[in-house]
Amino acid sequence: IHLATENEQYLSELPEQAGCFKETRIVEFIFLLSEKWHLDQSTRYQAVELLERFMIKEVEQMCGNRGNAKGRDQGQRSSWSSVRDQIANTFVLRLVSCVQLASKLSLHYTRVTSETALKFLQSLKYSYTKQELLESELAVLTTLRFHINVSTPLAYVELLLEVLGYNGCLLPVKPLHQLCVELLDFCYLTRETIYDTLLKTAIENSTPSKLQIAKFLTVKEDFMLLAVGVISTGVFILSPGHWEQVVEHLNCITGITPQSILEFSYAVVRRIVGSTTP
């Protein structure tokens, strides 16, 4: 109930730019960096979500501070160009700071120290100091008003698996959990393709309008739907005989319709197989 409430609250306050900083290259960078530093599974998702929320807020603040140039096109262009340059110049530093903060939140035995982060940045030919690194962490914290400990889609997946087990679903828990993590990685890395397929399936049209795309944003950012879709797909791959029963249970637990669960699983499986055949 707590996770569902948190999810609904997040979706009700969703900024128009949600998802802008979840493109494949950024997600892949964070995942690879998390692997390099041997961080636990939840940390990489936490870092992606932290960076996304922080960057949207920072861009809003930067644009707001330059609002005095609003009246003139040339002023707007130069203002946006300046904002873009500022973002580009500090982006990798901010990304590393988000991974650092996520590692501290995870309470895992491996966390990213300032020395480790600086060494990595130096390997990319950046010459940041320890002070600048600390200031970058503080910038993320203050911009997000220290509200950084938000639930990741992995928390939704794990809790739903626990509830399924409690409800008597006899599933191969360990292999299913591992497969769900791999599928969650896959969904993050191929996000645009999966949700594009899902949107076209939902509206039964291959050319969605701008309004339909805008309204679909809440679907793209729905962690509960993502978790349900990942578990459904995992069961379909690993234990297809249990699939209908699991979809029924997931519908009862979350209220998400079997049709929506089916469509999400179809979009993921289609992307995995790489086929356009239904």
C-alpha positions as CSV (number, residue, x, y, z in Angstrom):
1,I,0.0,0.0,0.0
2,H,2.9,2.3,0.9
3,L,4.6,1.7,-2.5
4,A,1.3,2.1,-4.4
5,T,0.6,5.4,-2.7
6,E,4.2,6.6,-3.3
7,N,3.8,5.7,-7.0
8,E,0.5,7.5,-7.4
9,Q,1.9,10.6,-5.7
10,Y,4.9,10.6,-8.0
11,L,2.7,10.2,-11.1
12,S,0.3,13.0,-10.0
13,E,3.3,15.5,-9.8
14,L,5.0,14.3,-12.9
15,P,7.0,17.0,-14.8
16,E,6.5,17.3,-18.5
17,Q,10.2,16.5,-19.1
18,A,10.1,13.2,-17.2
19,G,12.2,10.5,-18.9
20,C,14.4,13.1,-20.8
21,F,17.6,11.9,-18.9
22,K,16.9,8.2,-19.2
23,E,18.2,7.7,-22.7
24,T,20.1,4.5,-23.4
25,R,23.6,6.0,-23.4
26,I,23.1,7.6,-19.9
27,V,21.6,4.5,-18.4
28,E,24.3,2.3,-19.9
29,F,27.0,4.6,-18.5
30,I,25.5,4.3,-15.0
31,F,25.0,0.5,-15.2
32,L,28.6,0.0,-16.4
33,L,30.0,2.3,-13.7
34,S,28.0,0.5,-11.0
35,E,29.4,-2.8,-12.3
36,K,33.0,-1.4,-12.3
37,W,32.5,-0.3,-8.6
38,H,30.8,-3.6,-7.6
39,L,27.7,-1.9,-6.3
40,D,24.5,-3.8,-5.5
41,Q,21.6,-4.2,-7.9
42,S,19.3,-1.5,-6.4
43,T,22.1,1.2,-6.6
44,R,22.1,1.5,-10.4
45,Y,18.4,2.1,-10.6
46,Q,18.5,4.6,-7.7
47,A,21.3,6.4,-9.5
48,V,19.4,6.6,-12.8
49,E,16.3,8.0,-11.0
50,L,18.3,10.4,-8.9
51,L,20.1,11.8,-11.9
52,E,16.8,12.1,-13.8
53,R,15.1,14.0,-11.0
54,F,18.1,16.2,-10.3
55,M,18.8,17.2,-13.9
56,I,15.1,18.2,-14.6
57,K,15.1,20.4,-11.5
58,E,18.5,21.9,-12.3
59,V,17.5,22.7,-15.9
60,E,14.2,24.3,-14.6
61,Q,16.2,26.5,-12.2
62,M,18.8,27.5,-14.8
63,C,16.1,28.5,-17.3
64,G,14.2,30.3,-14.6
65,N,17.2,32.3,-13.6
66,R,17.6,33.4,-17.3
67,G,14.0,34.3,-17.7
68,N,14.8,38.0,-18.2
69,A,15.8,37.1,-21.8
70,K,12.4,35.7,-22.5
71,G,11.1,38.5,-24.7
72,R,13.7,38.3,-27.4
73,D,14.3,35.3,-29.7
74,Q,18.0,35.9,-29.9
75,G,18.1,36.3,-26.1
76,Q,16.3,33.0,-25.7
77,R,18.6,31.2,-28.1
78,S,21.8,32.5,-26.4
79,S,20.2,31.8,-23.0
80,W,19.4,28.2,-23.9
81,S,22.8,27.7,-25.5
82,S,24.5,28.9,-22.3
83,V,22.3,26.5,-20.2
84,R,23.1,23.6,-22.5
85,D,26.9,24.3,-22.3
86,Q,26.7,24.5,-18.5
87,I,24.9,21.2,-18.3
88,A,27.3,19.5,-20.7
89,N,30.3,20.8,-18.8
90,T,29.2,19.3,-15.5
91,F,27.1,16.3,-16.6
92,V,29.6,13.5,-16.0
93,L,30.5,15.0,-12.6
94,R,26.8,15.1,-11.6
95,L,26.3,11.6,-12.9
96,V,29.2,10.3,-10.7
97,S,27.8,12.3,-7.7
98,C,24.4,10.6,-8.2
99,V,26.1,7.1,-8.3
100,Q,28.0,8.1,-5.1
101,L,24.8,9.2,-3.3
102,A,23.0,6.1,-4.4
103,S,25.8,3.9,-3.1
104,K,25.6,5.6,0.3
105,L,21.8,5.0,0.4
106,S,22.1,1.3,-0.3
107,L,23.8,0.4,3.0
108,H,25.9,-2.0,1.0
109,Y,29.4,-2.9,2.2
110,T,30.8,-1.4,-1.1
111,R,30.3,2.4,-1.3
112,V,32.0,4.9,-3.6
113,T,34.5,7.0,-1.7
114,S,35.7,10.4,-2.9
115,E,39.1,8.9,-3.8
116,T,37.5,6.3,-6.0
117,A,35.2,8.8,-7.8
118,L,38.1,11.3,-8.3
119,K,40.4,8.5,-9.7
120,F,37.6,7.6,-12.2
121,L,37.0,11.2,-13.3
122,Q,40.8,11.7,-13.7
123,S,40.9,8.6,-16.0
124,L,38.4,10.5,-18.2
125,K,40.8,13.5,-18.2
126,Y,38.7,15.6,-15.9
127,S,40.7,17.7,-13.3
128,Y,38.1,18.1,-10.5
129,T,39.3,18.5,-6.9
130,K,37.9,16.7,-3.8
131,Q,36.2,20.0,-2.8
132,E,34.4,20.3,-6.2
133,L,33.3,16.6,-5.9
134,L,31.8,17.4,-2.4
135,E,30.2,20.5,-3.7
136,S,28.6,18.5,-6.6
137,E,27.1,16.0,-4.1
138,L,25.8,18.9,-2.1
139,A,24.3,20.5,-5.2
140,V,22.3,17.3,-5.9
141,L,21.1,17.1,-2.3
142,T,20.1,20.8,-2.0
143,T,18.4,20.8,-5.5
144,L,16.3,17.8,-4.5
145,R,15.8,19.2,-1.0
146,F,17.5,16.1,0.5
147,H,14.6,14.0,-0.7
148,I,16.7,11.3,-2.4
149,N,15.7,8.0,-0.8
150,V,12.9,7.1,-3.2
151,S,11.8,3.5,-4.0
152,T,13.2,2.0,-7.2
153,P,11.3,-0.3,-9.6
154,L,13.4,-3.2,-8.1
155,A,11.8,-2.6,-4.7
156,Y,8.4,-3.0,-6.4
157,V,9.5,-6.2,-8.2
158,E,10.9,-7.7,-5.0
159,L,7.8,-6.8,-2.8
160,L,5.4,-8.2,-5.5
161,L,7.4,-11.4,-5.7
162,E,7.2,-11.7,-1.9
163,V,3.4,-11.1,-2.0
164,L,3.0,-13.7,-4.7
165,G,4.9,-16.2,-2.6
166,Y,2.8,-15.3,0.5
167,N,-0.4,-15.8,-1.6
168,G,0.7,-19.4,-2.5
169,C,2.1,-19.0,-6.0
170,L,4.6,-21.9,-6.3
171,L,7.3,-20.3,-8.4
172,P,11.1,-20.9,-8.7
173,V,11.9,-17.8,-6.6
174,K,15.7,-17.4,-7.0
175,P,15.9,-17.9,-10.8
176,L,12.8,-15.8,-11.2
177,H,14.3,-13.0,-9.2
178,Q,17.5,-13.1,-11.1
179,L,15.6,-13.1,-14.4
180,C,13.5,-10.2,-13.3
181,V,16.6,-8.1,-12.5
182,E,18.0,-8.9,-16.0
183,L,14.6,-8.0,-17.5
184,L,14.5,-4.7,-15.5
185,D,18.0,-3.9,-16.9
186,F,16.7,-4.7,-20.3
187,C,13.6,-2.4,-19.9
188,Y,15.8,0.5,-18.8
189,L,18.2,0.0,-21.7
190,T,15.6,-0.4,-24.4
191,R,13.0,1.9,-22.7
192,E,12.0,3.9,-25.8
193,T,11.4,0.9,-28.1
194,I,9.4,-1.0,-25.5
195,Y,7.1,1.9,-24.6
196,D,6.7,2.9,-28.2
197,T,5.5,-0.6,-29.0
198,L,3.2,-0.5,-25.9
199,L,1.7,2.9,-26.9
200,K,1.0,1.7,-30.5
201,T,-0.5,-1.5,-29.2
202,A,-2.7,0.4,-26.7
203,I,-4.1,2.9,-29.2
204,E,-4.1,0.4,-32.1
205,N,-2.4,2.9,-34.4
206,S,1.2,3.1,-35.6
207,T,1.2,6.9,-35.7
208,P,0.2,8.3,-32.3
209,S,-0.6,12.0,-32.0
210,K,1.3,14.5,-29.8
211,L,-1.5,14.5,-27.3
212,Q,-1.5,10.7,-27.1
213,I,2.3,10.7,-26.5
214,A,2.0,13.4,-23.8
215,K,-0.8,11.5,-22.0
216,F,1.2,8.3,-22.2
217,L,4.0,9.8,-20.1
218,T,2.3,8.6,-16.9
219,V,2.4,5.0,-18.3
220,K,6.1,5.3,-19.0
221,E,6.9,6.5,-15.5
222,D,4.6,4.0,-13.7
223,F,6.9,1.9,-11.5
224,M,4.1,-0.5,-10.5
225,L,3.2,-1.2,-14.1
226,L,6.9,-1.7,-14.9
227,A,7.4,-4.2,-12.0
228,V,4.2,-6.1,-12.9
229,G,5.2,-6.3,-16.5
230,V,8.8,-7.5,-15.6
231,I,7.4,-10.3,-13.3
232,S,4.8,-11.3,-15.9
233,T,7.5,-11.5,-18.6
234,G,9.8,-13.4,-16.3
235,V,7.2,-16.0,-15.5
236,F,6.2,-16.3,-19.1
237,I,9.8,-17.1,-20.0
238,L,10.7,-19.3,-17.1
239,S,7.5,-21.1,-16.1
240,P,4.8,-20.5,-18.8
241,G,2.5,-23.0,-17.1
242,H,2.1,-20.6,-14.1
243,W,1.7,-17.5,-16.3
244,E,-2.1,-17.1,-16.3
245,Q,-2.3,-17.7,-12.5
246,V,0.4,-15.1,-11.8
247,V,-1.2,-12.5,-14.1
248,E,-4.5,-13.1,-12.1
249,H,-2.7,-12.7,-8.8
250,L,-0.9,-9.5,-10.0
251,N,-4.2,-8.1,-11.1
252,C,-5.7,-8.7,-7.7
253,I,-2.7,-7.3,-5.8
254,T,-2.2,-4.1,-7.9
255,G,-5.5,-3.5,-9.8
256,I,-3.7,-3.4,-13.1
257,T,-5.8,-5.1,-15.7
258,P,-4.7,-8.5,-17.2
259,Q,-4.9,-6.8,-20.6
260,S,-2.4,-4.1,-19.6
261,I,-0.1,-6.8,-18.1
262,L,-0.4,-8.8,-21.3
263,E,0.4,-5.8,-23.5
264,F,3.5,-4.9,-21.5
265,S,4.8,-8.5,-21.6
266,Y,4.2,-8.6,-25.3
267,A,6.2,-5.4,-25.8
268,V,9.1,-6.7,-23.8
269,V,9.1,-10.2,-25.4
270,R,8.8,-8.6,-28.9
271,R,11.9,-6.4,-28.2
272,I,13.8,-9.5,-26.8
273,V,13.0,-11.6,-29.9
274,G,13.5,-8.7,-32.2
275,S,10.6,-9.7,-34.4
276,T,7.7,-7.6,-35.8
277,T,5.5,-10.7,-36.0
278,P,2.7,-10.7,-33.3
